[in-house]
Amino acid sequence: SSGINAEYGDLRNYLSWRQADCHVNNLYNTCFWTLVQRGGLTTTEAEKRLNGSFSADKNEIMFTEFGLNYNDEPEVYRKGSTILWKQAEDEQTKRKRRVLEVRHCDIIGDLFWEERPDLIV
């Protein structure tokens, strides 16, 4: 059973890392293109401005200079897309079948995993 837990932990850690990476990349790109499109910077100037910046710095730039709150961006951009199989009933035949479900939600926290204990089978 320890092998199953290790595999579960490995998968959860990997997917959490991918979601965090999605967030970091989108935050950078959102700030970068805001500086270019709304701030009038060249791409080189925007890159220099963001070089060495942290997430808090990018959030501050977007909020103080452009009135944008990154947390108001749609979850599809902040969280990425998670695609899962789920059971659904065919309306005509009443048979159960598997369908794909696309979610834009937090998969780093416990709630996602607690709601899906059968995710790793």
Secondary structure, 3 states (H helix, E strand, C coil): CHHHHHHHHHHHHHHHHHHHHHHHHHHHHHHHHHHHHCCCCCHHHHHHHHCCCCHHHHHHHHHHHHCCCHHHCCHHHHHCCEEEEEEEECCCCCCEEEEEEEECCCCCCHHHHHCCCCCCC
